[in-house]
Amino acid sequence: MKLNKILLLSVLLSLASILSGEGKKVSWPAAFVDIGILQAEKLLKSGNVILLDVRTDREVKAGHIKGAQQINYNSREFEALIKKLDRSQNYIVYCAVGGRSRRAVDLMEKLKFISVYNLKGGYGAWSEKD
């Protein structure tokens, strides 16, 4: 009986360690939250995140974050295109200043994506960081 309790405790501790992300290089914040530039840079360096730009074509042509995938929030196909994305991936979403991306993150949460983060201040904040 005592051995079973020890075994159960060991399994529970191992499971807690796995679920907490212990041992990973990057710790992911709670899903569907706003993150700042420094946290976004750290997550991008991990290589375990997809950067999603929800601005218009015109805005993207004026400048964008390297490696970002674009889906125009104002497009009629926006929701259909979002539904085609892999919901198990980690996403950082940005727009010009944070409004459209916040609404996109809310939609992605409703669509049962696992982890999606809104870049506070959007591309405007990102472009001013240097």
Residue pairs with C-beta under 8 A, 6 or more apart in sequence:
17 23
21 27
21 28
25 46
26 42
26 43
26 45
26 46
26 48
28 43
28 90
28 115
29 35
29 39
29 117
31 109
31 113
31 114
31 115
31 116
31 117
32 105
32 106
32 108
32 109
32 115
32 116
32 117
33 117
33 118
34 98
34 102
34 117
34 118
34 119
34 120
35 43
35 92
35 117
35 118
35 119
35 120
36 120
36 121
37 119
37 120
37 121
37 125
37 126
37 129
40 92
40 117
40 119
40 126
43 49
43 90
43 92
43 117
44 51
44 67
44 92
48 90
49 89
49 90
49 91
49 92
50 69
50 85
50 89
50 90
50 91
50 92
51 65
51 67
51 68
51 69
51 91
51 92
51 94
52 68
52 69
52 70
52 71
52 85
52 91
52 92
52 93
52 94
52 104
53 60
53 64
53 65
53 68
53 69
53 70
53 71
53 94
53 95
53 123
54 70
54 71
54 72
54 73
54 78
54 93
54 94
54 95
54 100
54 101
54 104
55 64
55 70
55 72
55 73
55 94
55 95
55 96
55 100
55 123
56 72
56 74
57 70
57 72
59 96
59 123
60 70
63 123
63 127
64 70
64 123
65 94
65 123
65 126
68 94
71 78
71 81
71 82
72 78
73 95
73 100
73 101
73 103
73 104
74 100
75 81
78 104
79 107
82 104
82 107
82 108
82 111
83 111
85 91
85 113
87 111
87 112
87 113
87 114
88 114
89 113
89 114
89 115
90 114
90 115
90 116
90 117
91 108
91 113
91 115
91 116
91 117
92 116
92 117
92 118
92 119
93 101
93 104
93 105
93 108
93 116
93 117
93 118
93 119
94 101
94 118
94 119
94 122
94 123
94 126
95 101
95 104
95 122
95 123
96 122
96 123
96 124
97 121
97 122
97 123
97 124
97 125
98 118
98 119
98 120
98 121
98 122
101 118
101 119
101 122
102 118
104 118
105 116
105 117
105 118
108 116
109 116
119 125
119 126
